Amino acid sequence: MNQATQFPAGDNPVKNMTDLVAEIARALVDDQDSVSVEAIEDGECTAIRLRVAASDVGKVIGKQGRTARSMRTILSAASMKLKHRFSLDIVEEDHPPAP
């Protein structure tokens, strides 16, 4: 039985995924205030850009990229269920973005 997933009004799957990535990243890093997540939507695909402090990039990527791969696996599993593709980009942040 294949049915499209229905979301209640106001329930935004893109926001849910960005919140999930942010929470996972905050649990991994030392400087939690430097974690920021940005979603760039492009039709059926959303790129999630994760920014962390330069000193925390290794913690988010993990040994041989295992942590980053695990986060991408979670996004991939959600993508299949939501019928919306997500990708994860990890960006090193030297200083906070300008407003």
Order of alpha helices (4+ residues) and beta strands (2+ residues): alpha-beta-beta-alpha-alpha-beta
